[in-house]
């Protein structure tokens, strides 16, 4: 068994409050905090991604469609699809992002 605490995790190489909490040859797991009012611009990712909301709520922005994700919602996003996130609320949103490598 291998355990890692958020305080020990590697920061993502972007200007985001995100930490890599697991990395293997098949899966990368990131803990991401989206602050109130914060927008993460739409961008593609070369891997399929599953996002789980563990605190707060965010809007998943894909093209012209905004989908509200709330506590315990899970969204699967296909590789190369443009996606971003917007926190329109008043509290932090915390997401677990699982990249299928």
N, C-alpha and C positions, 0 to 999 in steps of 0.2 A: 504494500500500500504506500502511496505517496500523497502527502497532504501539503497544501500550500495556502498560506493566509494572504489576504489581500495586501497586507502591509509588506509582505515579502515578494509580491508579484512584480514582474517587469512591466514598466510603463509602455504603452503603445507608442510607436514612432510618429505620432501626430500630435497636434495641439488640442488634445482632448483629455478629459479625465477618464482614462481607460487603462486597464491592466490585464495582461495576459496571465490567466490563472491556470491554464493547462495548454501544453503544446506537445503534439506527437506527430508521427508521420501521417496520420489520418484525420486528426481533429485539432482545432485550436479553439479555446474557450476564452472569451474576453468579458470582463466586467466593465460596463460602460455607464458613466453617470452623465445624464443630460440635464443641465441646469435650467431653471425657469427662464423662458425667453430664448434659450439657445436653439440655434438651427445648425444642423449638420447637413451640408449641401448634398444634393443627390450625386451619387458616384456609383460606378460599376464595381463589382468584386468578382475575381476570377474563380470563385468557389461558391457552391450552394451554401446558404446560410439559414440557420434557424435562430429566431430571436424570441426570448422569453422575458416578459416584464415581471420584475420581482418587487418593484416599488414605484408608486406614482403612475403617470400615464404619459404617453407620447403619441404623436401622429407620425405614421409611416408614410412618407411622401414617395410616390412612384409615378413619374410622369405628371399628369394633371390630377391624379387621384390621391387624396389624403384619407388614410384609414386610422381611426382612433384605436389605440391599443391600451388596455388597462390591466390592472393587476392580474397576473397569471395567464394573460393571453399569450398565445404562441403564434408566430407567423413564420412561414417558410418562404424564402426568396431564392429564386433560381439564379444560378451564376450569370454574370454579365448583365443582369437587370439593373437599371439605374434606380437607386433608392437613397433616401435620406431620412432624417428624423427632425421633428420640431416639438419642443416642449412649450405648450401654450398655457400650462398650469402655473401654480404658485409654489410648487415644491419640486425637489429633485426627482427625476425619473431614473431608475436603475434597471439596466438591461443586462441579461446574459446573452451573449452572442456566440453561437457555435458554428464555426466554419468547417464544413466537410472538405478536407483537403484530398 
